[in-house]
Amino acid sequence: MRVPVELSKAYRLLNHGPTVLISAEYGIQRNAMACAWAMPLDFEPPKVAVVIDRNTFTRGLVESSGRLAISVPCVAQARLVTLLGTHSGHEQDKLAAYGVQVLDEPLAQSPLIAGCVAWLDCVLIRRPEIEQAHDLFLAEVTHAWARTRVFSNGRWHFDTANDSLRTLHHVAGGHYFATGQEVDGHH
């Protein structure tokens, strides 16, 4: 089940450094791409930073629409993440080609990728100088959701869920680590 996440806790959806999917749409075009460089940037209002290479089709959609979504995929989606990260939307409609389903979420203004464990819908904070110089995009999170099976009460709990729901951490060439065992630093 997908439930809203308080915006003041939205940073926790990315704080552990997962590989994410960046998606956007403009007009009738939409696309998604894998992104290993995404991070929370601020608490209130919640902000994120993502690196989107200038050669990607998704970047043009983000720049044109002024919006993007971040979906946090899981182990069960590793092949899809690799496909979305190694093929270009310039060549084909990747969502159609790979049978990617998009969630029916009325509050989302960019496509949210189904099967993921968390989602952040965002509006760009335009900083053309850093976008051009560093491919770095800043965005404010306007809505966030998570799958209750692995995120509730403001925190992840992978240890009580199926391992296929653990998030991915890209290491290179289509290889990932899955989020590991929780360690309690209070004891």
Disulfide bonds with the S-S distance in Angstrom:
none
